[in-house]
Amino acid sequence: MNDRIESLTNALLAKNKNLSVAKARTWMELLWSDFESSSARAGYGPANKDVVENIIKQWIQAYGAELHEFAGRNPKYIHLLEESDDFQ
């Protein structure tokens, strides 16, 4: 799964130059986790990794360029912008 997260992180970075590597990866991990837990809560059981990856790719294409703006307006995610623990 690490390879999938890495690939999604790179796709997000290509779409959004305002995010650091660390923040882009955090977003991908968050979206992946949210999708899996939502799928389980809805009674669908474990989400297929290919399906999760494809859905997140669609989200990146649709919303990736503005993701940093969403985080800045949503208090639940503001800490993602304030942290400075970037890695390369």
ZIMOKA-V507352 format. One record per helix or strand. SS is the DSSP state (helix for helix, strand for strand). FROM is the first residue (numbers start at 1). TO is the last residue. Records with the same first field share a line. If there is no record, write none. Layout:
SS: FROM-TO  FROM-TO
This chain:
helix: 2-15  21-41  49-73  79-82
